[in-house]
Amino acid sequence: MNITELARRLKIPTQQLKEELPRLGFDIGQRAIKIDDAVASKVIALWNKRKQYDQSADYVVVEKKLGRTEAGSLTKEVALPPRLSPRSFAELLGLPVTAVMAELFKNGVMAAINQEIDFETASIIAQDFGYQTKPAAAQTEIIEQAGVEDLKELLKETEQDKLQPKPPVVVVMGHVDHGKTTLLDTIRSTNVAGGESGAITQHIGAYQVETKGRKITFLDTPGHEAFSAMRSRGGRLADVAIIVVAADDGLQPQTLEAVEIAQKEKLPFLIAINKVDRETADIEKVKKSLAEINLLPEDWGGQTICVPISAKKKQGIAELLEMVLLLADLEKLQANPARPAVGTVIEAKLDKGEGPVATVLVQAGTLKIGDNLIAGQVGGKVKGMRDFTGQPVTQATPAMPVRVLGLKRVPQAGDIFRVTTDDSEVREVLRHTTKFQRLPQPDSVIATSESEEQSAAVSLNIILKTDVLGSREALLSSFKELSAPEVRVKVIKTALGSINEADVLQAEGSHAIVLGFNVPVQPAAVSLAGHKKVFVKTYKVIYDLLDEVKKQLTGLLKPELVRSQLGTVTVIKIFRQGKSEQIVGVRVIEGVVKAQTKARLKQGTEENAVFELKEVRLGKEVVGEVGQGGECGILLVGRVLLAVGDNLEIYHEEIRQRSIGRL
């Protein structure tokens, strides 16, 4: 074959072919004019292979095969729960988590290491590893959360005769924009909703109100799904939950998540059906939806309390609070106010004038000025306290939230606090912090382990600045959910306060973007970022920030080339063969053969050529497809000549733009 003809078939210049031949392993001189036909066939086969390799470098290739491992050949059995994370899945299979993540990735499932996958997906992957699967028997879910057992231990009461009734702690949960903040605003008679971005609560706080001579503490939790971990923590702090459902919108994903959290924590809850004043409100439809998830309303003969309200019009609020007190009475809530105080840090920040400030919820005992306090890995002496209105107080009784001054450093939101009479214990806890340690301190760099470095090819480097620790905790938790095997979020620095020039310079050196939540950008930093071309942006609504991160991560993803196998055929007759086209007769061994698809020549485990499959004919009639067991003629476009007995794999290719998120 002439060299120029071979170059024409490969659709490259002749000189480029002569340069490429030695790289392919063919020692042919620059002055060669002709090449042996057998050698030419090998060159074409290798060239097609390299084209496929180059294509896989540009795309993430996902192969979807017709058949999987036969059940009879599976030698091991594993019981799988309805939903589980790749980490738990790997432990069940006894395999490295990286191997499971890679197999999920090959099958087009971009799940983070702690993101749940369903039973069907896990079963398919398990079969690929040679396992038979079966549903696991229902069992109680083990919730691993640092400090929970410590808190339970600290709250154990030995002096039963000193127990007294305590106010209920109420958490308000539900879907974004269903009116949680407006409800709290109405209950407290303060204007919280008006000062919140997008009417979504961005920080955790706690408030106390009085009704019918009794106090109720409301724990304010963020409204967006990004705060699921914090909202779950709120469930553990609370005695009663109010789940808000908009009468004109019905049950939504965050509503179902809130119900799941309450049920998992065995937390008594009631449903506040909000926005009943709207024309589109449909209370009965909401109740029907509740019944469908086994929450039968009381007036339908069930046990789920449903209270129609309008937080905006202040309708039904008294009835709602009455039901809260009723649920609290059924729980017989008690605590010993005479013991040293124990509770949980709700929020913490570094105030310019007051230093470290922690908002705490007293869960047992009485907290007093002068008490020695240990909060997680931080110690100090209570020098001052204020209630939620900002008024100074000298003591805080059970279920009372207060802001505490006097700690040496800023504790972490969610840390356990306790009062101790031993001064030396406070000093000791500052030296030995392992037991209570949770998140890194502010102004710290988030370290990345070697396994994490190897688990993703590309990282989106972020410098994160937030206003308070609660916001930072929620964002860091959400970033983990956004990471995937191919790309991930790498927070190289996180700190409290405004974005400054040092942040921009560090971002330039580490190829990072700078994101701020509820913090300003210093004018000098704005100017420097423009000069250095560093991406700097701040947000007031947290899911806008997360959307930006998703957008940035999506830009790092390779498109997905999905090859779906349709069938396998065997060549039984050669009708016509030309330079670029050939018509052959085939028998469909499995699946179907379709027009306007592709065919691969398979010899053993090697792929020797790829063809465009243009037409399928039965006799002289052009048809769309032919199924298993059928015989037909097919028109193929490709340079490699087929022979009787060759096997072809028929497949369809589709390019998809992938995106980051809960896939």
C-alpha positions as CSV (number, residue, x, y, z in Angstrom):
1,M,0.0,0.0,0.0
2,N,1.2,3.5,-0.8
3,I,2.2,5.6,2.2
4,T,0.1,8.5,0.9
5,E,-3.0,6.2,0.6
6,L,-2.4,5.0,4.2
7,A,-2.2,8.6,5.4
8,R,-5.4,9.4,3.5
9,R,-7.2,6.5,5.2
10,L,-6.0,7.7,8.6
11,K,-7.0,11.3,7.7
12,I,-3.6,12.8,8.6
13,P,-0.8,14.4,6.5
14,T,1.7,12.0,4.9
15,Q,4.7,13.6,6.8
16,Q,2.9,13.3,10.1
17,L,2.3,9.6,9.4
18,K,6.0,9.1,8.7
19,E,6.8,10.8,12.0
20,E,4.3,8.7,13.9
21,L,5.2,5.3,12.5
22,P,8.4,4.9,14.6
23,R,6.4,5.8,17.7
24,L,4.0,3.1,16.9
25,G,6.9,0.6,16.6
26,F,7.3,0.4,12.8
27,D,10.8,1.1,11.6
28,I,10.0,2.7,8.2
29,G,12.3,5.3,6.8
30,Q,11.4,8.9,6.0
31,R,12.0,8.2,2.3
32,A,9.7,5.2,2.1
33,I,7.0,5.3,-0.6
34,K,5.1,2.0,-0.1
35,I,4.3,-0.2,2.9
36,D,3.3,-3.9,3.1
37,D,-0.5,-4.4,3.2
38,A,-0.2,-6.6,6.3
39,V,1.9,-3.9,8.1
40,A,-0.6,-1.3,6.9
41,S,-3.5,-3.3,8.6
42,K,-1.5,-3.4,11.8
43,V,-0.8,0.4,11.6
44,I,-4.6,1.1,11.1
45,A,-5.5,-1.2,14.1
46,L,-2.9,0.5,16.3
47,W,-4.0,3.9,15.1
48,N,-7.6,3.2,16.0
49,K,-6.6,2.0,19.4
50,R,-4.6,5.1,20.1
51,K,-7.6,7.2,18.9
52,Q,-9.7,5.5,21.4
53,Y,-7.1,6.1,24.1
54,D,-6.9,9.8,23.2
55,Q,-10.7,9.9,23.3
56,S,-10.7,8.4,26.8
57,A,-8.2,11.2,27.9
58,D,-10.8,13.8,26.9
59,Y,-13.8,12.0,28.3
60,V,-14.7,9.8,31.2
61,V,-15.7,6.7,29.4
62,V,-18.5,4.7,31.0
63,E,-19.0,1.2,29.5
64,K,-22.5,-0.2,30.0
65,K,-22.5,-3.9,29.3
66,L,-25.5,-6.1,28.5
67,G,-24.8,-8.9,30.9
68,R,-23.0,-9.1,34.2
69,T,-21.5,-11.9,36.2
70,E,-23.7,-14.9,36.4
71,A,-25.3,-15.5,39.8
72,G,-24.1,-19.1,39.7
73,S,-20.4,-18.0,39.6
74,L,-20.7,-15.8,42.7
75,T,-19.0,-17.4,45.6
76,K,-19.6,-15.0,48.4
77,E,-22.7,-13.5,49.9
78,V,-23.3,-10.2,51.6
79,A,-26.3,-8.7,53.3
80,L,-26.9,-5.0,52.4
81,P,-29.2,-2.5,54.1
82,P,-31.6,-0.3,52.1
83,R,-29.1,2.5,52.0
84,L,-25.4,2.7,52.9
85,S,-22.3,4.9,52.2
86,P,-19.4,3.7,50.1
87,R,-17.3,3.7,53.3
88,S,-19.7,1.2,55.0
89,F,-20.1,-0.7,51.7
90,A,-16.4,-1.2,51.5
91,E,-16.2,-2.5,55.1
92,L,-19.0,-5.0,54.4
93,L,-17.1,-6.3,51.3
94,G,-13.8,-6.3,53.0
95,L,-12.3,-4.1,50.3
96,P,-10.4,-0.8,50.2
97,V,-12.9,2.1,50.0
98,T,-10.9,3.4,47.0
99,A,-11.7,0.2,45.0
100,V,-15.4,0.6,45.7
101,M,-15.4,4.3,44.8
102,A,-13.6,3.5,41.6
103,E,-16.1,0.8,40.6
104,L,-19.0,3.2,41.4
105,F,-17.3,5.8,39.3
106,K,-16.9,3.4,36.4
107,N,-20.7,2.8,36.5
108,G,-21.5,6.5,36.4
109,V,-22.3,6.8,40.1
110,M,-20.5,9.9,41.5
111,A,-21.1,9.4,45.2
112,A,-19.0,11.0,47.9
113,I,-17.4,8.7,50.5
114,N,-20.1,9.3,53.1
115,Q,-23.0,9.9,50.6
116,E,-25.6,7.1,50.7
117,I,-26.3,4.9,47.7
118,D,-29.4,2.6,47.4
119,F,-29.6,-1.2,47.6
120,E,-30.0,-1.7,43.9
121,T,-26.8,0.3,43.1
122,A,-24.8,-1.5,45.8
123,S,-26.1,-4.9,44.6
124,I,-24.8,-4.3,41.1
125,I,-21.4,-3.2,42.3
126,A,-21.2,-6.1,44.8
127,Q,-21.9,-8.5,41.9
128,D,-19.0,-7.0,39.9
129,F,-16.8,-7.9,42.9
130,G,-18.1,-11.5,42.9
131,Y,-20.7,-11.3,45.7
132,Q,-24.3,-12.5,45.9
133,T,-26.5,-9.9,47.7
134,K,-29.5,-10.0,49.9
135,P,-31.4,-7.4,52.0
136,A,-30.0,-7.0,55.5
137,A,-32.4,-7.7,58.4
138,A,-33.7,-4.4,59.9
139,Q,-31.6,-3.2,62.7
140,T,-31.2,-0.1,64.8
141,E,-28.9,2.4,63.2
142,I,-25.8,3.2,65.2
143,I,-25.2,7.0,65.2
144,E,-21.6,7.9,65.7
145,Q,-21.2,11.4,67.0
146,A,-18.3,12.7,69.0
147,G,-19.4,13.7,72.5
148,V,-22.9,12.3,72.5
149,E,-22.1,9.4,74.9
150,D,-20.1,11.9,77.1
151,L,-23.2,14.1,77.3
152,K,-25.5,11.3,78.2
153,E,-23.0,10.2,80.9
154,L,-22.8,13.8,82.3
155,L,-26.6,14.1,82.4
156,K,-27.2,11.0,84.4
157,E,-28.9,12.0,87.6
158,T,-28.2,10.2,90.9
159,E,-30.2,12.5,93.2
160,Q,-33.7,11.8,92.0
161,D,-35.3,13.6,94.9
162,K,-33.9,17.0,93.6
163,L,-35.4,16.7,90.1
164,Q,-37.8,19.6,89.2
165,P,-39.9,20.3,86.1
166,K,-37.9,22.2,83.4
167,P,-39.1,24.2,80.4
168,P,-39.2,22.3,77.1
169,V,-36.5,23.0,74.5
170,V,-38.2,23.2,71.1
171,V,-36.5,22.9,67.7
172,V,-38.3,24.3,64.6
173,M,-37.5,22.3,61.4
174,G,-38.8,22.0,57.9
175,H,-38.3,22.9,54.2
176,V,-36.6,26.2,53.2
177,D,-39.1,29.1,52.7
178,H,-41.9,27.3,54.6
179,G,-41.9,30.0,57.3
180,K,-39.7,28.7,60.1
181,T,-38.0,32.1,60.8
182,T,-41.3,34.0,60.5
183,L,-42.9,31.6,63.0
184,L,-40.1,32.2,65.5
185,D,-40.3,36.0,64.7
186,T,-44.0,35.9,65.6
187,I,-43.5,33.9,68.7
188,R,-40.8,36.1,70.0
189,S,-42.4,39.3,68.8
190,T,-39.1,40.4,67.3
191,N,-38.0,41.2,63.8
192,V,-35.6,38.4,63.0
193,A,-36.9,37.4,59.6
194,G,-36.5,40.9,58.2
195,G,-32.8,40.9,59.0
196,E,-32.0,37.5,57.5
197,S,-30.9,37.0,53.9
198,G,-33.6,35.3,51.8
199,A,-35.6,34.8,55.0
200,I,-33.3,31.9,55.9
201,T,-31.7,31.6,59.3
202,Q,-28.0,31.6,58.9
203,H,-26.8,31.2,62.5
204,I,-27.9,29.0,65.4
205,G,-29.4,30.8,68.4
206,A,-31.8,30.1,71.2
207,Y,-34.7,32.1,72.6
208,Q,-37.1,31.8,75.5
209,V,-40.7,32.9,75.6
210,E,-43.4,32.7,78.2
211,T,-47.0,31.5,77.7
212,K,-49.6,30.8,80.3
213,G,-47.1,31.3,83.0
214,R,-44.7,28.7,81.6
215,K,-41.4,29.1,79.7
216,I,-40.5,27.5,76.4
217,T,-37.0,27.6,74.9
218,F,-36.8,27.7,71.1
219,L,-33.7,26.4,69.5
220,D,-33.2,28.1,66.1
221,T,-31.7,25.9,63.5
222,P,-30.8,26.8,59.9
223,G,-33.3,26.2,57.2
224,H,-31.4,24.9,54.3
225,E,-30.4,21.3,53.6
226,A,-26.7,22.3,53.8
227,F,-27.2,22.3,57.6
228,S,-28.5,18.8,57.9
229,A,-25.7,17.8,60.3
230,M,-26.3,20.9,62.5
231,R,-30.1,20.4,62.3
232,S,-29.6,16.8,63.4
233,R,-27.5,18.1,66.4
234,G,-30.4,20.4,67.2
235,G,-32.7,17.3,67.3
236,R,-30.5,15.9,70.1
237,L,-30.6,19.1,72.1
238,A,-34.4,19.5,71.9
239,D,-37.3,17.9,73.8
240,V,-40.0,18.7,71.2
241,A,-39.9,19.4,67.5
242,I,-42.2,21.6,65.4
243,I,-42.0,20.6,61.8
244,V,-43.3,23.4,59.6
245,V,-45.1,22.6,56.3
246,A,-46.4,25.2,54.0
247,A,-50.1,24.6,53.2
248,D,-49.6,25.7,49.6
249,D,-46.4,23.7,49.0
250,G,-46.8,20.4,50.8
251,L,-44.1,18.0,51.9
252,Q,-40.7,18.7,50.4
253,P,-37.2,17.0,50.7
254,Q,-36.2,19.0,53.8
255,T,-39.6,18.2,55.4
256,L,-39.0,14.5,55.0
257,E,-35.4,14.9,56.3
258,A,-36.8,16.7,59.4
259,V,-39.3,13.9,60.0
260,E,-36.5,11.3,59.6
261,I,-34.3,13.1,62.1
262,A,-37.1,13.4,64.7
263,Q,-38.0,9.8,64.3
264,K,-34.4,8.6,64.5
265,E,-33.9,10.6,67.7
266,K,-37.2,9.5,69.1
267,L,-38.1,13.2,69.5
268,P,-41.8,14.0,70.0
269,F,-43.0,16.3,67.2
270,L,-46.0,18.0,65.9
271,I,-46.8,19.5,62.4
272,A,-47.4,23.2,62.0
273,I,-49.3,23.7,58.7
274,N,-48.3,27.2,57.9
275,K,-49.6,29.8,55.4
276,V,-53.2,28.7,55.7
277,D,-54.2,32.3,54.9
278,R,-53.1,31.9,51.3
279,E,-55.7,31.2,48.6
280,T,-53.8,28.3,47.3
281,A,-53.6,26.6,50.7
282,D,-54.8,23.0,50.9
283,I,-54.7,21.7,54.4
284,E,-56.4,18.4,53.5
285,K,-53.8,17.7,50.8
286,V,-51.0,18.2,53.3
287,K,-52.7,15.8,55.8
288,K,-53.1,13.3,53.0
289,S,-49.4,13.5,52.2
290,L,-48.6,13.0,55.9
291,A,-50.8,9.9,56.0
292,E,-48.9,8.5,53.0
293,I,-45.7,8.5,55.1
294,N,-47.5,6.9,58.1
295,L,-48.1,10.2,60.0
296,L,-51.9,10.0,60.3
297,P,-53.3,13.2,61.7
298,E,-55.3,13.2,65.0
299,D,-58.5,14.3,63.4
300,W,-58.1,11.4,60.9
301,G,-57.9,8.9,63.8
302,G,-54.1,8.9,64.1
303,Q,-51.6,10.3,66.7
304,T,-49.9,13.1,64.7
305,I,-50.8,16.5,66.0
306,C,-51.4,19.0,63.2
307,V,-52.0,22.7,64.0
308,P,-53.1,25.0,61.1
309,I,-51.3,28.4,61.5
310,S,-50.4,31.6,59.7
311,A,-47.2,32.9,61.1
312,K,-47.5,36.0,59.0
313,K,-51.1,36.8,60.2
314,K,-50.4,35.5,63.8
315,Q,-53.2,32.9,63.5
316,G,-53.1,29.7,65.5
317,I,-49.9,30.6,67.4
318,A,-51.6,30.2,70.9
319,E,-52.9,26.8,69.9
320,L,-49.5,25.7,68.7
321,L,-47.8,26.7,71.9
322,E,-50.5,24.9,73.9
323,M,-49.8,21.7,71.9
324,V,-46.1,22.1,72.6
325,L,-46.7,22.3,76.3
326,L,-49.0,19.2,76.0
327,L,-46.3,17.2,74.4
328,A,-43.8,18.4,77.0
329,D,-46.1,17.3,79.8
330,L,-46.4,13.9,78.3
331,E,-42.6,13.6,78.4
332,K,-42.4,14.7,82.0
333,L,-39.3,16.8,81.5
334,Q,-37.2,17.2,84.6
335,A,-33.7,18.4,85.6
336,N,-31.8,18.9,88.8
337,P,-31.0,22.7,89.2
338,A,-28.9,22.1,92.3
339,R,-26.0,20.2,90.5
340,P,-23.1,21.8,88.6
341,A,-24.2,22.9,85.1
342,V,-23.9,20.7,82.1
343,G,-25.0,21.5,78.5
344,T,-24.0,22.2,74.9
345,V,-22.4,25.1,73.1
346,I,-24.9,26.3,70.5
347,E,-22.8,29.0,68.9
348,A,-19.4,30.7,69.4
349,K,-17.4,33.6,68.0
350,L,-14.6,35.9,68.7
351,D,-15.9,39.4,69.5
352,K,-13.5,42.4,69.1
353,G,-14.6,44.0,72.3
354,E,-15.5,41.0,74.5
355,G,-13.1,38.3,73.3
356,P,-14.4,34.6,73.0
357,V,-18.2,34.5,73.4
358,A,-20.1,31.3,73.5
359,T,-23.9,30.8,73.4
360,V,-24.7,27.8,75.6
361,L,-27.8,25.9,76.4
362,V,-27.9,24.7,80.0
363,Q,-29.4,21.1,80.0
364,A,-29.0,20.3,83.7
365,G,-27.8,22.2,86.8
366,T,-27.4,26.0,87.2
367,L,-24.6,28.0,85.6
368,K,-23.4,30.9,87.7
369,I,-20.9,33.7,87.4
370,G,-17.6,32.6,88.7
371,D,-18.0,29.0,87.7
372,N,-15.0,27.1,86.3
373,L,-16.1,26.0,82.8
374,I,-14.8,23.4,80.4
375,A,-16.3,23.6,76.9
376,G,-14.9,20.9,74.7
377,Q,-11.1,21.6,74.5
378,V,-11.5,25.1,76.0
379,G,-11.5,26.2,79.6
380,G,-12.2,29.4,81.5
381,K,-14.1,31.1,84.3
382,V,-17.6,32.6,83.7
383,K,-17.1,36.3,84.0
384,G,-20.4,37.4,82.6
385,M,-23.7,36.1,81.2
386,R,-26.4,37.6,79.1
387,D,-29.8,36.2,78.1
388,F,-31.0,36.2,74.5
389,T,-32.3,39.8,74.8
390,G,-28.8,41.0,75.8
391,Q,-29.7,41.6,79.4
392,P,-27.1,40.6,82.1
393,V,-28.0,37.6,84.3
394,T,-26.2,36.1,87.2
395,Q,-27.3,32.5,86.7
396,A,-28.9,30.2,84.1
397,T,-31.2,27.4,85.1
398,P,-32.0,24.2,83.0
399,A,-33.3,24.9,79.5
400,M,-32.1,28.5,79.6
401,P,-29.8,29.8,76.8
402,V,-27.2,32.3,77.7
403,R,-24.1,34.0,76.2
404,V,-21.1,33.3,78.3
405,L,-18.0,35.5,78.6
406,G,-14.7,34.4,80.1
407,L,-13.4,31.5,78.1
408,K,-9.8,31.5,77.1
409,R,-10.4,30.6,73.5
410,V,-13.4,30.1,71.1
411,P,-15.0,26.6,71.6
412,Q,-16.6,24.7,68.8
413,A,-20.4,24.8,68.1
414,G,-21.7,21.5,69.4
415,D,-19.1,21.0,72.1
416,I,-20.2,19.8,75.5
417,F,-19.7,22.1,78.4
418,R,-19.6,21.3,82.1
419,V,-18.8,23.1,85.4
420,T,-16.0,21.9,87.6
421,T,-14.9,23.0,91.0
422,D,-11.3,21.9,90.4
423,D,-9.1,24.7,89.0
424,S,-6.4,22.3,88.0
425,E,-8.9,20.4,85.8
426,V,-9.4,23.5,83.7
427,R,-5.6,23.8,83.2
428,E,-5.3,20.1,82.5
429,V,-8.0,20.1,79.8
430,L,-6.1,22.8,77.9
431,R,-3.1,20.5,77.7
432,H,-5.0,17.3,76.9
433,T,-7.6,18.0,74.3
434,T,-8.0,14.7,72.4
435,K,-11.2,13.5,74.0
436,F,-13.3,16.6,73.3
437,Q,-11.5,17.8,70.1
438,R,-13.9,18.3,67.2
439,L,-13.1,20.7,64.3
440,P,-9.8,22.6,63.8
441,Q,-9.5,26.0,65.5
442,P,-10.3,29.1,63.5
443,D,-7.5,30.5,61.4
444,S,-6.3,27.0,60.6
445,V,-5.4,25.1,57.5
446,I,-7.5,22.0,56.7
447,A,-4.9,19.2,56.4
448,T,-5.3,16.6,53.6
449,S,-4.3,13.0,54.2
450,E,-2.2,11.1,51.6
451,S,-5.2,8.9,50.8
452,E,-7.3,11.9,50.1
453,E,-4.6,13.3,47.9
454,Q,-4.7,10.1,45.8
455,S,-8.5,9.8,45.7
456,A,-9.0,12.7,43.3
457,A,-7.2,13.9,40.2
458,V,-8.2,17.5,40.5
459,S,-8.9,19.7,43.5
460,L,-10.8,23.0,43.8
461,N,-8.7,24.9,46.3
462,I,-10.7,27.3,48.5
463,I,-9.9,29.9,51.1
464,L,-13.0,30.2,53.2
465,K,-13.8,33.2,55.5
466,T,-16.9,33.2,57.6
467,D,-18.5,35.3,60.3
468,V,-19.1,32.6,62.9
469,L,-18.1,29.0,63.6
470,G,-21.6,27.7,63.1
471,S,-21.5,28.8,59.5
472,R,-18.1,27.4,58.9
473,E,-19.1,24.0,60.4
474,A,-22.0,23.8,58.0
475,L,-20.0,24.8,55.0
476,L,-17.2,22.3,55.7
477,S,-19.7,19.5,56.2
478,S,-21.4,20.4,52.9
479,F,-18.1,20.6,51.0
480,K,-17.5,16.9,51.9
481,E,-20.8,16.0,50.2
482,L,-19.7,17.8,47.0
483,S,-16.5,16.0,46.6
484,A,-16.3,13.1,44.2
485,P,-13.6,10.6,43.0
486,E,-12.5,12.7,40.1
487,V,-12.7,16.2,41.7
488,R,-13.0,17.4,45.2
489,V,-13.0,20.5,47.4
490,K,-9.8,21.2,49.2
491,V,-10.1,23.9,51.8
492,I,-6.5,25.1,52.2
493,K,-7.4,27.7,54.9
494,T,-10.5,28.7,56.9
495,A,-10.8,31.6,59.3
496,L,-13.2,34.1,60.8
497,G,-13.4,37.7,59.7
498,S,-13.1,39.9,56.6
499,I,-11.3,38.9,53.4
500,N,-7.9,40.7,53.3
501,E,-4.8,41.1,51.1
502,A,-3.1,38.1,52.7
503,D,-6.0,35.9,51.6
504,V,-5.7,37.1,48.0
505,L,-1.9,36.5,47.9
506,Q,-2.2,33.1,49.4
507,A,-4.9,32.2,46.9
508,E,-2.7,33.4,44.0
509,G,0.2,31.2,45.3
510,S,-2.0,28.1,45.7
511,H,-4.3,28.6,42.7
512,A,-7.3,28.9,45.0
513,I,-10.5,30.9,45.0
514,V,-11.6,33.0,48.0
515,L,-15.1,32.6,49.2
516,G,-16.7,34.6,52.1
517,F,-19.9,34.1,54.0
518,N,-21.5,37.1,55.6
519,V,-18.1,38.9,55.7
520,P,-16.9,42.0,53.9
521,V,-14.0,42.3,51.5
522,Q,-11.4,44.9,52.4
523,P,-11.0,47.5,49.7
524,A,-7.3,46.8,49.3
525,A,-8.1,43.1,48.8
526,V,-10.6,44.0,46.1
527,S,-8.0,46.0,44.2
528,L,-5.3,43.3,44.6
529,A,-7.7,40.5,43.5
530,G,-8.4,42.4,40.3
531,H,-4.7,42.9,39.6
532,K,-3.8,39.3,40.4
533,K,-6.9,37.9,38.7
534,V,-8.0,36.0,41.8
535,F,-11.6,34.9,42.1
536,V,-13.0,36.6,45.3
537,K,-16.7,36.6,46.2
538,T,-18.9,36.9,49.3
539,Y,-22.4,35.6,49.9
540,K,-25.2,36.2,52.4
541,V,-27.3,33.1,51.5
542,I,-25.4,29.9,52.1
543,Y,-26.8,27.8,49.3
544,D,-25.7,30.5,46.8
545,L,-22.2,29.9,48.0
546,L,-22.6,26.2,47.6
547,D,-24.1,26.7,44.1
548,E,-20.9,28.6,43.2
549,V,-18.7,25.7,44.4
550,K,-20.8,23.2,42.4
551,K,-20.4,25.5,39.3
552,Q,-16.6,25.6,39.8
553,L,-16.3,21.9,40.3
554,T,-18.5,21.2,37.3
555,G,-16.0,23.2,35.2
556,L,-13.3,20.8,36.3
557,L,-15.2,17.6,35.3
558,K,-14.4,15.9,32.0
559,P,-17.5,15.2,29.9
560,E,-18.9,11.6,30.2
561,L,-18.8,9.4,27.1
562,V,-21.3,6.6,27.7
563,R,-21.0,3.5,25.6
564,S,-24.1,1.4,26.0
565,Q,-23.8,-2.1,24.6
566,L,-26.8,-3.1,22.5
567,G,-25.8,-6.5,21.4
568,T,-23.3,-8.9,19.9
569,V,-23.3,-10.4,16.3
570,T,-21.3,-12.9,14.4
571,V,-20.4,-12.4,10.7
572,I,-21.8,-15.3,8.7
573,K,-21.4,-14.0,5.2
574,I,-19.5,-11.3,3.2
575,F,-21.6,-9.6,0.6
576,R,-19.4,-6.7,-0.6
577,Q,-16.2,-5.1,0.6
578,G,-14.8,-1.7,-0.6
579,K,-12.2,0.7,0.5
580,S,-14.3,2.4,3.2
581,E,-17.6,0.4,3.2
582,Q,-18.6,-3.2,3.4
583,I,-21.9,-5.1,3.6
584,V,-21.8,-8.3,5.7
585,G,-24.4,-10.8,6.9
586,V,-24.6,-11.3,10.6
587,R,-26.5,-13.4,13.2
588,V,-27.5,-11.6,16.4
589,I,-26.1,-13.6,19.3
590,E,-27.5,-11.4,22.1
591,G,-29.3,-8.2,22.4
592,V,-30.2,-6.3,19.3
593,V,-28.5,-4.7,16.3
594,K,-29.5,-1.2,15.3
595,A,-28.7,1.3,12.6
596,Q,-26.9,4.6,13.3
597,T,-24.8,3.0,16.0
598,K,-21.2,1.7,16.2
599,A,-19.6,-1.7,16.1
600,R,-16.3,-3.0,17.5
601,L,-14.4,-5.9,16.1
602,K,-13.6,-8.2,19.0
603,Q,-10.9,-10.9,18.9
604,G,-10.3,-12.4,22.3
605,T,-10.0,-9.5,24.7
606,E,-8.6,-7.1,22.1
607,E,-10.5,-4.5,20.2
608,N,-9.2,-4.3,16.6
609,A,-11.4,-1.8,14.8
610,V,-14.4,0.5,15.2
611,F,-17.0,0.9,12.5
612,E,-20.0,3.2,11.9
613,L,-23.1,1.0,11.5
614,K,-25.2,2.9,8.9
615,E,-28.0,0.5,7.9
616,V,-29.7,-2.8,8.9
617,R,-31.5,-4.8,6.2
618,L,-33.8,-7.8,6.1
619,G,-33.5,-8.8,2.4
620,K,-33.8,-5.6,0.5
621,E,-35.9,-3.8,3.2
622,V,-34.2,-1.3,5.5
623,V,-35.3,-1.9,9.1
624,G,-34.6,-0.2,12.4
625,E,-33.3,-3.2,14.3
626,V,-33.2,-6.9,14.5
627,G,-33.4,-8.9,17.8
628,Q,-31.6,-11.8,19.3
629,G,-31.5,-14.9,17.1
630,G,-32.3,-13.0,13.9
631,E,-30.1,-12.7,10.8
632,C,-29.7,-9.6,8.7
633,G,-27.3,-7.6,6.5
634,I,-25.5,-4.5,7.9
635,L,-23.7,-1.7,6.2
636,L,-20.4,-0.7,8.0
637,V,-18.1,2.2,7.4
638,G,-14.5,1.4,8.3
639,R,-11.1,0.5,6.7
640,V,-10.6,-3.0,8.3
641,L,-11.9,-5.8,6.3
642,L,-14.0,-8.4,8.1
643,A,-14.0,-12.2,7.7
644,V,-16.6,-14.9,8.4
645,G,-16.6,-15.8,12.0
646,D,-15.6,-12.3,13.3
647,N,-17.6,-11.1,16.3
648,L,-18.8,-7.5,16.5
649,E,-20.0,-5.7,19.6
650,I,-22.8,-3.3,18.8
651,Y,-23.0,-0.2,21.0
652,H,-24.3,3.4,21.2
653,E,-22.3,6.4,22.3
654,E,-23.6,9.5,24.0
655,I,-21.7,12.4,25.4
656,R,-23.1,13.9,28.6
657,Q,-22.0,16.9,30.6
658,R,-21.7,15.8,34.2
659,S,-22.4,18.0,37.3
660,I,-21.5,17.9,40.9
661,G,-24.1,17.4,43.6
662,R,-26.3,14.8,45.2
663,L,-26.2,12.4,42.1
